[in-house]
Amino acid sequence: MHLSLIMGYGASMLPMLTRILEDESKRLGFNYLAVSDSLSAVHVDEIKNSDAIFLYTYQLPEEVEKAIEESKAKIVVSASENYFHLSRGRSGFLGKAVEYFKTGGENNLRNLVRFLLWAAGMDVNVGEVEEVPWHAIYHPRMGLFENTKKYFRDYPFSSFPLVGVLIHRTCWLYRNIRHFEALIEAFERERLGVLPVFTHGWRDELLNTPSKEDTIREFFFVDGKPVVDAVVNLTYFFLLDHGKERSEEDRFKVVEGLELLRELNVPIIQPCFSSSQSVSEWKESEHGVDYLSQVYTVVMPEVDGLIEPVYLAGTKVSDNGVKKFEPYKEHAKYLAKRVKKWIELRKKKPEERRIAIVLINPPCKGLEASVAVGFGLDVPESVARLLNRLKDEGYRIENPPKNGKELVDIILERKAISEFRWTSVEEIVEKGGAVDFVDAETYVEWFNELPANAREAMVREWSEPEDVLSGSVDKELAGMVYNGKFVIPGLLFGNVFITPQPKFGCAGSRCDGKVCRILHNPTIPPPHQWLAVYRWITRVFKADVIIHFGTHGYLEFRPGKGVGLSPSCWPEISIDDVPHLYVYNVANPMEGVIAKRRSYATIVDHVYLPMAMADVLEELEELLTQYSKAKQLGEEARAEKIYEEIIAKAKENNVPVRGEGEKAIEEIHRYVEAVRGTQIESGLHIFAHPNVEKLAEHVATIMAYDSHEFPSIRRVLAEYIGLDYDEMRRNPSAVNSLGMTNAETLELLHRKAIAIIDELLKLESKESHDIAAIVKKHVGSLRC
């Protein structure tokens, strides 16, 4: 009798299975092959001669798959969907074998071996499937608990702030938990308690297994209330139940589990780890964690709102193809510090919280103080309103500016800016733009904390810190140095510090316009003053949270790995261990993703700036309308006169004129329609304060064109009054049954759409009003 068992997905159960097979083969007398899915052609003959074959893999060599198909095996069981077609034997037998395997553990694997032998014809006793918890609390020192209250009674750190930790059940079953153990040890060293839980992770209807959502409800809530202050997720894929039964289109829409996360109401941290790289391979990689591991431990979790993809572990592969996690202990400690800071931020009273706001500081371009900018955002007004709101919420905010103009006036009056082309460091200090200074001794201590390669690169580009502070280097290398100390520019409003992001190679009043061009060079480390400012924020000011305000700054583009940073990567160095928020335009997701992954930012999106239809070429459009109506009425002389005016006005406005007569009119009409149908920006957005006056126009503009999911609002209104919307778009100059040109009618429908939306927005309760009646009120009189 011969058994073949092929294990994939890391083959974490293979050592236990091999030990069982060795033991059982001595007792029962059979031969076996137990290998990972990295097997090769040397195993083909053995597989062909197998009496029973068990598969758990996502990929097989072609010759091995063919050998299974040609084998003499009486039973072939695949526990993986992609090889179900190789299965052979009675369906009840196949299901039973899979149940032994998926339930797992030593006794069930032993019974799986015996069951395969029995199904292949050997007379052997087989036990029933033994119950093993699908999810439970597991602490490496304390063992297994199936109840949170009981765990708390025995756990010595249960009175400390608690971190829930999730791992896959298979890691617990087959002792692949070194990264898990390293993290628990790091948390407890920081005097944080842990609530460590393993989970099956997804619902299997046949086995009645719990999903991650079920596990969170079961263990992270007691008597309906959350008991953890943060969660660290060490599982792959999505956290929430997106479900295989959903279409691909629906899987990323509203997920019911979001309500569960709202109830939990704690930061959920998702470290990244690799299943195909060792720690040493990760260290050597310029890109960081490998692409597939990015998908499973970065991209998919962030769909559910998980944050901070700090690299935690690589994978070691044994000679027989078994993968085991290899923790990167330095980051386990770093992650514990970051989580502790998140919890401290959560638990501090508002009046105790200290906030650092970093204003985006673009290249000066020959101008002074182009500070506090952000794509689509009125940053000064937004920051001023935030300060006043924080004061209302109980934060210690002293003398906040009343509005954005006052904030800008204070910045310019005190010269609270980074060193610019027309402002010297001396002037900045004299006028009160420096809140503090960092002396050589303090800075060198911070500098010496850096990994050796980071220090060496910094010295290579910017010289030794002592030389910078002594003034013995070129001005563009020095940054903001005053009397042998680094200047910390900015403003203090009580417990809020506002600073311009440090310049990146600025010669100040001696600038030749060239040095600052390296702002986005991803190979050059930032200068010494950059490090001095960020370390002052985290070590001296002791910020509880850093907020980069506006899209986008330079932090996330500093040198280092792409995803899965190391302690030598400058975004990680700069942000230290402090929670980081980044106010970002929702219309710029790709750069927002970079900020999230490379600077551990929690993105706080703001809406796109108000939009409107381009209100241009009105005179030309009016002439085109007059021309169409004159032609319809047969007034050829009038039409000819208007035609001449159209051509002249088109040339005056640089509108291309192609051809003559009707062809020219049609081309001009199409051009005007395209331009006037263009969506343009209508002012800047103030964070969390949409412009109510412009909101209806903004919404109508967004809804002006068909999307792949919804018809445009203009189409809906056109069809409601009996017009052919597609024909109106094709022939803008044609006169329709309303006696207007199609272009005129589309413009009218846009204005009606604004009026309808404006009325709807002003309703206190949408449910209590007849929306159809509102639509009829505005456009009913136009119905054909």
C-alpha positions in Angstrom: 0.0 0.0 0.0 1.3 3.5 -0.9 0.1 6.9 0.1 1.0 10.2 -1.5 0.3 13.5 0.2 1.2 16.8 -1.4 1.0 19.9 0.8 1.0 23.5 -0.5 0.3 27.0 0.9 3.5 27.0 2.9 3.0 23.3 4.0 3.0 24.3 7.6 1.4 21.0 8.6 4.0 18.9 6.8 6.4 18.4 9.7 3.5 17.1 11.9 2.1 15.0 9.1 5.5 13.5 8.3 6.0 12.5 11.9 2.5 10.8 11.9 3.2 9.0 8.7 6.5 7.7 9.9 4.9 6.4 13.1 1.8 4.9 11.4 3.9 3.3 8.6 6.0 1.4 11.2 2.8 0.2 13.0 0.7 -0.6 9.9 3.2 -1.4 7.2 2.8 0.9 4.2 4.9 3.3 2.1 4.3 7.0 1.7 5.4 10.2 0.0 4.8 13.4 1.9 6.1 16.5 0.1 5.5 20.2 -0.4 4.1 21.4 -3.7 7.7 22.2 -4.8 8.0 18.5 -5.7 9.6 17.6 -9.1 9.6 14.9 -11.8 11.6 12.5 -9.5 8.3 11.9 -7.7 6.2 11.1 -10.8 6.6 7.3 -10.7 5.9 7.1 -7.0 2.7 9.2 -7.5 1.6 7.0 -10.4 1.9 3.9 -8.2 0.0 5.4 -5.3 -3.1 3.7 -3.9 -4.4 7.0 -2.3 -3.5 10.6 -3.0 -4.3 13.7 -1.0 -3.7 17.2 -2.4 -3.7 20.6 -0.7 -2.1 23.1 -3.2 -2.8 25.9 -5.6 -0.1 24.9 -8.1 1.3 21.6 -9.4 3.9 20.9 -12.1 2.2 19.7 -15.3 3.9 16.3 -15.2 2.8 15.8 -11.6 -0.9 16.6 -12.5 -0.6 14.1 -15.4 0.8 11.5 -13.1 -2.1 11.9 -10.7 -4.6 11.5 -13.6 -2.8 8.3 -14.7 -2.3 6.9 -11.3 -3.8 3.6 -10.1 -5.2 5.3 -6.9 -8.6 4.2 -5.7 -9.1 7.6 -4.0 -7.8 11.0 -4.9 -8.8 13.9 -2.6 -8.2 17.6 -3.3 -8.8 20.0 -0.4 -8.3 22.8 -2.9 -10.9 24.0 -5.3 -8.5 24.4 -8.3 -7.8 20.6 -8.3 -11.3 19.3 -7.6 -11.2 17.9 -11.1 -8.6 15.4 -10.1 -10.8 13.9 -7.3 -11.6 10.2 -7.5 -13.8 8.1 -5.2 -17.2 8.2 -3.5 -18.2 11.8 -2.7 -18.9 10.9 0.9 -15.3 9.6 1.3 -13.9 12.7 -0.3 -15.9 15.0 2.0 -14.9 13.0 5.1 -11.2 13.2 4.2 -11.4 17.0 3.7 -13.2 17.3 7.0 -10.3 15.5 8.8 -7.8 17.7 7.1 -9.5 21.1 7.5 -10.4 20.5 11.1 -6.7 19.7 11.6 -4.5 19.0 14.5 -2.5 15.9 15.3 -5.3 13.5 16.0 -7.3 14.5 12.9 -4.2 14.2 10.7 -3.6 10.8 12.1 -7.1 9.8 11.3 -6.8 11.3 7.8 -3.9 8.9 7.1 -5.8 5.9 8.4 -9.0 7.0 6.5 -7.0 7.1 3.2 -5.6 3.7 3.9 -9.1 2.3 4.7 -10.6 3.9 1.6 -7.8 2.3 -0.5 -8.6 -1.1 0.9 -6.6 -1.7 4.1 -8.3 -3.0 7.2 -7.6 -0.3 9.7 -9.5 1.4 12.5 -10.4 5.0 11.9 -11.7 7.4 14.6 -14.3 10.1 14.1 -13.3 13.7 13.4 -12.1 15.2 16.7 -13.4 18.7 17.6 -10.7 21.4 17.6 -11.7 25.0 18.2 -12.2 27.1 15.0 -11.3 30.2 17.0 -10.2 30.8 20.5 -7.8 32.9 22.7 -4.3 31.6 22.7 -1.5 33.0 24.7 1.9 31.3 24.2 2.6 31.3 28.0 -0.9 30.6 29.2 -2.4 28.3 26.7 -6.0 28.1 25.3 -9.1 29.9 26.4 -12.5 29.8 24.8 -14.0 32.7 26.9 -12.7 36.2 27.2 -13.9 36.7 30.8 -12.1 33.5 31.9 -8.9 34.7 30.2 -9.1 38.1 31.9 -9.3 36.3 35.3 -6.1 34.5 34.7 -4.1 37.1 32.6 -1.8 39.3 34.7 -2.0 42.2 32.3 -5.7 42.4 31.9 -5.9 45.7 33.8 -3.5 47.3 31.3 -4.6 48.9 28.0 -5.5 45.9 25.8 -4.5 45.1 22.2 -6.4 42.5 20.3 -4.2 40.4 18.1 -5.6 38.2 15.3 -3.7 35.3 13.6 -4.8 32.5 11.3 -5.8 29.2 13.0 -3.3 27.2 10.9 -0.5 29.2 12.5 -1.6 28.1 15.9 -2.4 24.5 14.9 1.1 24.0 13.3 3.2 26.2 15.6 4.0 28.8 12.9 3.9 31.6 15.5 7.3 33.1 16.0 6.2 36.5 14.6 3.1 36.3 16.9 5.2 35.5 19.9 7.6 38.4 19.1 4.8 40.9 18.9 3.2 39.7 22.2 6.5 40.0 24.0 7.0 43.5 22.6 3.5 44.6 23.6 3.9 43.3 27.2 7.4 45.0 27.5 5.6 48.3 26.7 3.1 47.4 29.5 0.3 46.7 27.1 -2.0 43.7 27.6 -2.8 41.4 24.7 -5.9 39.6 23.8 -4.4 37.1 21.3 -7.0 35.2 19.2 -6.7 32.8 16.3 -9.5 32.6 13.7 -10.4 30.3 10.8 -11.1 33.5 9.0 -14.0 32.7 6.6 -17.3 30.9 6.7 -17.3 27.3 5.4 -21.0 26.3 5.3 -20.2 22.6 5.5 -17.9 22.9 8.5 -19.8 25.8 10.1 -16.6 27.8 10.6 -16.5 31.4 11.9 -15.3 34.3 9.9 -13.0 37.0 11.2 -16.1 39.2 11.9 -17.5 36.3 14.0 -14.2 36.1 15.9 -14.1 39.8 16.6 -17.7 39.7 17.9 -16.9 36.6 20.0 -13.7 37.8 21.8 -13.2 41.5 21.4 -16.6 42.4 22.9 -17.8 41.5 26.4 -21.5 42.0 27.3 -21.9 43.9 24.1 -19.0 46.4 24.7 -15.6 46.5 23.1 -12.8 45.5 25.5 -9.7 46.3 23.4 -8.1 49.7 22.7 -6.5 48.7 19.4 -6.4 45.6 17.2 -3.4 44.2 15.3 -4.3 41.9 12.4 -1.8 39.2 11.4 -4.1 37.5 9.0 -4.0 37.7 5.2 -6.7 39.0 2.8 -9.7 41.1 3.8 -10.7 41.6 7.4 -14.4 41.8 6.6 -16.8 39.3 5.0 -16.8 40.4 1.3 -18.1 36.9 0.5 -17.6 34.7 -2.5 -21.3 34.8 -3.3 -21.0 38.5 -4.2 -20.2 39.6 -7.7 -16.8 41.2 -8.2 -18.6 44.4 -8.7 -20.4 44.2 -5.4 -17.6 42.9 -3.2 -16.1 46.4 -2.7 -19.3 48.3 -2.1 -20.9 48.8 1.3 -20.0 45.8 3.6 -22.1 45.0 6.6 -19.0 44.5 8.7 -18.3 48.2 8.6 -20.9 48.6 11.4 -19.0 46.1 13.4 -15.8 48.2 13.1 -17.7 51.3 14.0 -18.9 49.6 17.2 -15.3 48.5 17.9 -14.1 52.1 17.3 -10.4 51.4 17.7 -7.4 51.7 15.3 -6.9 48.4 13.4 -3.2 48.0 12.5 -2.2 45.7 9.6 1.5 44.8 9.6 2.8 43.5 6.3 4.8 40.3 6.0 6.1 38.1 3.2 5.4 34.5 2.4 8.1 34.4 -0.2 11.0 36.5 1.1 13.3 36.0 4.0 14.1 39.0 6.3 17.5 39.3 4.7 16.0 39.3 1.2 13.6 42.1 2.3 16.5 44.1 3.7 18.4 43.9 0.4 15.3 44.8 -1.7 14.9 48.3 -2.9 11.2 47.8 -3.4 10.5 46.2 0.0 8.0 43.5 0.5 7.3 41.3 -2.6 4.3 42.1 -4.8 2.0 39.2 -3.9 2.5 39.8 -0.2 1.6 43.4 -0.8 -1.7 42.3 -2.3 -2.5 39.9 0.6 -1.2 42.0 3.6 -1.4 45.6 2.3 -3.8 46.1 -0.6 -6.7 43.9 0.5 -6.7 44.9 4.2 -6.6 48.6 3.3 -9.9 48.1 1.4 -11.4 47.6 4.8 -9.7 50.6 6.3 -6.8 48.9 8.1 -3.7 51.2 8.6 0.1 51.2 9.1 1.6 48.4 7.0 4.8 48.1 9.2 6.9 45.2 8.0 6.9 42.5 10.7 8.1 39.2 9.3 9.6 37.3 6.4 9.6 33.6 5.6 12.2 30.9 6.0 11.9 27.9 3.8 13.3 24.5 5.0 14.9 22.0 2.7 11.6 20.1 2.3 9.7 23.3 1.3 8.0 24.1 4.6 7.6 27.8 5.2 7.8 29.3 8.7 7.5 33.0 9.6 10.8 34.7 10.6 10.1 37.8 12.8 11.8 41.1 12.4 12.1 41.8 16.1 13.2 45.4 15.7 9.9 46.2 14.0 7.9 44.2 16.6 9.3 46.7 19.2 8.6 49.6 16.9 5.1 48.5 16.2 4.4 48.1 19.9 5.5 51.7 20.5 3.3 53.0 17.7 0.3 51.1 19.0 1.0 52.4 22.5 1.0 55.9 21.1 -2.3 55.3 19.4 -3.8 54.1 22.7 -2.4 57.0 24.7 -3.9 59.4 22.2 -7.2 57.7 22.6 -7.1 57.8 26.4 -5.7 61.3 27.0 -8.2 64.0 27.8 -8.6 66.6 25.0 -6.9 69.3 27.0 -3.8 67.1 27.3 -3.4 66.1 23.7 -0.6 67.8 21.8 -0.9 68.2 18.0 1.7 69.1 15.4 0.3 70.4 12.1 2.7 70.4 9.2 1.9 72.8 6.3 2.9 71.8 2.8 5.8 74.0 1.7 6.4 73.9 -2.1 9.5 75.2 -3.9 9.6 79.0 -3.6 9.7 79.7 -7.3 11.1 83.1 -6.7 8.4 84.0 -4.2 8.4 84.2 -0.4 6.3 81.9 1.7 4.3 79.8 -0.7 3.3 77.9 2.4 0.0 76.2 3.4 -1.2 75.0 0.1 -3.1 71.8 -0.8 -4.7 70.5 -4.0 -8.3 71.8 -4.0 -8.1 72.9 -0.3 -8.2 76.3 1.3 -5.6 75.2 3.9 -5.3 78.4 6.0 -9.1 78.7 6.4 -9.4 75.0 7.1 -6.6 75.1 9.8 -8.1 78.2 11.4 -11.5 76.6 11.6 -10.0 73.3 12.9 -8.2 75.2 15.7 -11.4 77.0 16.8 -13.3 73.7 16.7 -10.7 72.0 18.8 -11.0 74.8 21.3 -14.7 74.2 21.5 -14.1 70.5 22.0 -11.9 71.2 25.1 -8.4 71.2 23.6 -5.9 73.7 25.0 -5.8 76.2 22.2 -4.5 79.7 23.0 -5.5 82.7 20.9 -6.5 80.9 17.7 -6.8 82.9 14.5 -10.3 83.8 13.7 -9.9 82.9 10.0 -7.5 81.8 7.4 -6.5 85.4 6.5 -5.5 86.1 10.1 -3.5 82.9 10.2 -1.6 83.8 7.0 -1.0 87.4 8.4 0.5 85.9 11.6 2.7 83.6 9.6 4.0 86.4 7.4 4.3 88.9 10.2 6.4 86.6 12.3 8.2 85.1 9.3 7.2 81.7 10.6 8.4 80.1 7.4 11.2 77.9 6.3 14.2 79.7 4.9 13.1 81.3 1.6 14.8 83.3 -1.1 14.0 86.7 0.3 14.1 86.0 4.0 17.2 85.4 6.1 17.3 83.1 9.2 18.2 86.1 11.2 15.0 87.9 10.2 12.9 84.8 11.0 14.4 84.6 14.5 14.2 88.4 15.0 10.5 88.5 14.1 9.4 85.6 16.3 9.1 82.9 13.6 11.3 80.4 15.6 9.6 78.5 18.4 12.7 76.8 19.6 16.3 75.8 18.7 18.1 72.4 18.7 21.7 72.5 19.9 24.6 70.4 18.6 24.6 68.0 21.5 20.9 67.2 21.3 21.0 66.8 17.5 24.0 64.6 17.4 22.3 62.3 20.0 19.3 62.0 17.6 21.6 61.6 14.6 23.6 58.8 16.2 20.3 56.8 16.8 20.0 56.4 13.0 21.2 53.2 11.3 24.7 53.5 10.0 23.7 53.5 6.3 21.3 56.3 6.9 23.9 58.4 8.7 26.5 57.7 6.0 24.1 58.8 3.2 23.2 61.9 5.1 26.8 62.9 5.7 27.7 62.2 2.0 25.0 64.6 0.8 24.9 67.2 3.5 28.2 66.9 5.5 28.8 66.2 9.1 26.2 67.8 11.5 29.0 69.5 13.5 30.3 71.2 10.3 26.7 72.3 9.4 26.1 73.8 12.8 29.6 75.5 12.9 28.9 77.2 9.6 31.9 75.7 7.8 29.8 74.2 4.9 28.2 75.8 1.9 25.0 77.8 2.7 22.7 75.5 0.7 23.8 72.5 2.9 23.2 74.3 6.2 19.4 74.9 6.2 18.2 77.1 9.0 21.1 77.5 11.4 21.3 80.3 13.9 24.2 80.8 16.4 25.2 77.2 16.0 21.7 75.7 16.5 19.0 74.4 14.1 15.9 76.7 14.0 12.5 75.2 14.5 10.2 77.5 12.6 6.5 77.8 13.3 3.7 79.0 15.6 2.4 77.7 18.9 -1.3 78.0 19.8 -1.2 76.3 23.2 -1.0 72.6 22.6 -1.0 72.9 18.8 2.3 73.5 16.9 2.0 74.7 13.3 5.1 74.5 11.2 6.0 74.6 7.5 7.5 71.4 6.3 11.3 71.8 6.4 12.9 72.9 3.1 15.0 70.3 1.4 18.1 72.1 0.3 17.5 75.8 0.5 20.1 78.5 0.2 17.8 81.2 1.6 18.7 84.7 0.3 21.6 83.2 -1.6 19.3 80.9 -3.6 20.0 80.5 -7.3 16.8 78.6 -7.9 18.5 75.3 -8.5 19.1 73.7 -5.0 15.4 73.3 -4.2 14.8 71.2 -7.4 15.9 68.1 -5.5 12.7 68.3 -3.3 11.3 65.2 -5.0 14.5 63.3 -5.7 13.9 59.9 -4.2 17.6 59.1 -3.8 18.8 62.0 -1.7 18.2 61.9 2.1 16.8 65.0 3.7 19.2 67.5 5.2 20.0 67.8 8.9 17.4 70.5 9.6 14.7 68.2 8.3 15.6 65.6 11.0 16.0 68.3 13.6 12.4 69.6 13.0 10.7 66.2 12.9 12.7 64.9 16.0 11.8 68.1 17.9 8.1 67.5 17.1 8.3 64.0 18.5 10.9 64.2 21.3 10.7 67.8 22.6 7.2 69.0 21.8 6.1 65.4 22.3 3.3 65.5 19.8 0.5 62.9 20.4 -0.4 63.1 16.7 1.2 64.6 13.6 -1.1 66.0 10.9 0.2 66.8 7.4 -2.4 69.2 6.1 -3.0 69.2 2.4 -2.2 67.2 -0.8 0.8 66.7 -0.9 4.2 67.2 0.9 7.6 65.5 0.6 7.6 63.1 3.5 6.2 60.1 1.6 8.6 60.6 -1.3 11.8 60.5 0.8 14.3 57.7 0.1 13.5 54.2 1.2 11.7 51.0 0.2 8.4 51.3 -1.8 6.3 49.2 0.6 7.4 47.5 3.8 9.8 50.1 5.1 12.9 49.5 7.2 14.4 51.6 10.0 16.8 53.1 7.4 13.9 54.5 5.3 13.4 58.2 5.7 9.6 58.3 6.0 9.8 55.9 8.9 12.8 57.8 10.4 10.9 61.1 10.1 7.6 60.1 11.5 9.2 58.3 14.5 6.7 56.3 16.5 3.9 59.0 16.5 0.4 58.5 15.0 0.2 60.3 11.7 -2.9 61.7 10.0 -2.8 63.1 6.4 -5.5 65.4 5.1 -5.8 64.4 1.4 -7.9 65.2 -1.6 -10.2 62.2 -2.3 -9.7 62.8 -6.0 -6.0 61.8 -5.7 -6.1 58.2 -4.5 -2.9 57.0 -5.9 -0.7 59.5 -4.2 -2.8 59.1 -1.1 -2.0 55.4 -1.2 1.7 56.3 -1.3 1.4 58.5 1.8 -0.5 55.7 3.6 2.0 53.0 2.8 5.2 54.9 3.0 4.6 57.2 5.9 2.1 55.1 7.9 -0.5 57.8 7.4 -4.1 57.5 8.2 -5.7 59.3 5.3 -8.5 61.8 6.2 -10.0 62.6 2.8 -11.7 65.8 2.0 -14.2 66.2 -0.9 -13.2 67.6 -4.2 -13.4 71.4 -4.6 -16.7 72.8 -5.9 -17.4 72.2 -9.6 -19.5 74.1 -12.1 -20.0 74.0 -15.8 -17.8 76.4 -17.8 -19.6 79.6 -18.2 -17.8 80.8 -21.3 -18.5 81.7 -24.9 -22.0 82.9 -24.0 -22.2 85.4 -26.9 -21.1 82.8 -29.4 -23.6 80.3 -28.1 -26.4 83.0 -28.3 -25.5 83.8 -31.9 -25.6 80.0 -32.8 -29.1 79.8 -31.3 -30.3 82.8 -33.3 -28.8 81.3 -36.4 -30.6 78.0 -35.9 -34.0 79.7 -35.3 -33.5 82.0 -38.3 -32.8 79.0 -40.6 -35.9 77.2 -39.2 -38.1 80.2 -39.9 -36.7 80.5 -43.4 -35.1 84.0 -42.7 -32.1 83.4 -45.0 -31.0 87.1 -45.1 -31.0 87.3 -41.3 -29.3 83.9 -41.1 -26.5 85.1 -43.4 -25.9 88.2 -41.3 -25.8 86.1 -38.1 -23.4 83.7 -39.9 -20.9 86.5 -40.5 -21.1 87.6 -36.9 -20.5 83.9 -35.8 -17.4 83.6 -37.9 -16.0 86.9 -36.6 -16.8 86.1 -32.9 -15.3 82.6 -33.3 -12.0 84.0 -34.6 -12.1 86.6 -31.9 -12.3 83.8 -29.2 -9.7 81.6 -31.0 -12.4 79.0 -31.8 -11.3 76.9 -34.8 -13.3 77.5 -38.0 -13.3 74.6 -40.4 -15.0 74.6 -43.7 -17.7 77.0 -44.8 -21.5 77.4 -44.4 -23.4 74.7 -42.5 -20.2 72.6 -42.0 -18.5 75.5 -40.3 -21.6 76.3 -38.1 -21.8 72.6 -37.1 -18.1 72.4 -36.2 -18.3 75.7 -34.2 -21.4 74.4 -32.4 -19.7 71.2 -31.4 -16.7 73.1 -30.1 -18.8 75.5 -28.0 -20.9 72.6 -26.7 -17.8 70.7 -25.6 -16.2 73.8 -23.9 -19.4 74.8 -22.1 -19.9 71.2 -21.1 -16.5 71.1 -19.4 -16.5 70.8 -15.6 -14.4 73.5 -14.0 -13.2 74.3 -10.5 -15.3 76.8 -8.7 -13.2 78.0 -5.7 -11.4 76.0 -3.0 -12.9 73.6 -0.5 -12.8 74.4 3.2 -12.2 71.2 5.2 -15.4 69.8 6.5 -17.3 72.9 5.4 -18.9 72.3 2.0 -20.0 75.5 0.3 -23.8 75.2 0.7 -24.4 78.0 -1.8 -22.5 76.1 -4.5 -23.4 72.6 -3.4 -26.4 72.1 -5.6 -24.4 73.3 -8.7 -21.6 71.0 -7.6 -23.8 68.0 -7.4 -25.6 68.8 -10.6 -22.3 69.2 -12.4 -21.0 65.8 -11.1 -24.2 64.2 -12.3 -24.2 66.0 -15.7 -22.9 63.0 -17.7 -23.7 59.3 -17.8 -21.5 57.0 -15.8 -21.1 53.2 -16.2 -23.7 52.8 -13.3 -26.1 55.7 -13.6 -27.7 57.9 -16.2 -26.9 61.6 -16.1 -29.5 63.9 -14.4 -29.9 65.7 -17.7 -30.8 62.4 -19.5 -33.4 61.6 -16.8 -35.0 65.1 -17.1 -34.9 65.1 -20.9 -36.6 61.7 -21.0 -39.1 62.8 -18.4 -40.3 65.6 -20.6 -40.3 63.3 -23.7 -37.0 64.3 -25.5 -34.4 62.1 -27.0 -31.3 62.8 -25.0 -28.9 61.0 -27.3 -30.2 62.9 -30.3 -29.9 66.2 -28.4 -26.2 65.4 -27.8 -25.6 64.4 -31.4 -27.2 67.5 -32.9 -26.8 70.5 -30.6 -27.9 73.0 -33.2 -31.2 71.3 -34.1 -34.4 72.9 -32.9 -36.6 70.5 -30.9 -40.3 70.3 -30.1 -39.9 73.0 -27.4 -38.9 75.5 -30.0 -35.3 75.7 -28.6 -32.1 74.3 -29.9 -30.9 71.2 -28.3 -27.9 73.0 -26.8 -30.3 75.6 -25.3 -32.4 72.9 -23.9 -29.5 71.0 -22.3 -28.4 74.3 -20.6 -32.0 74.8 -19.4 -32.1 71.2 -18.0 -28.8 71.8 -16.2 -30.3 74.9 -14.5 -33.5 73.0 -13.6 -31.3 70.2 -12.1 -29.6 72.7 -9.9 -32.9 74.1 -8.7 -34.3 70.6 -8.0 -31.2 69.5 -6.1 -31.1 72.8 -4.2 -34.7 72.3 -3.0 -33.9 68.7 -2.0 -30.9 69.7 0.0 -32.9 72.2 2.0 -35.5 69.6 3.0 -35.2 68.6 6.7 -36.5 65.1 5.9 -36.4 63.6 2.5 -38.7 60.8 3.4 -41.6 63.0 4.2 -41.6 64.8 0.8 -42.8 63.7 -2.6 -39.6 64.0 -4.7 -41.5 63.3 -7.9 -43.7 66.3 -7.1 -40.6 68.5 -6.8 -39.3 67.3 -10.1 -42.8 67.9 -11.7 -42.9 71.4 -10.2 -39.7 72.4 -11.9 -39.9 70.7 -15.3 -43.5 69.5 -15.6 -44.5 72.5 -17.7 -41.9 71.5 -20.4 -43.4 68.1 -21.0 -44.1 67.4 -24.7 
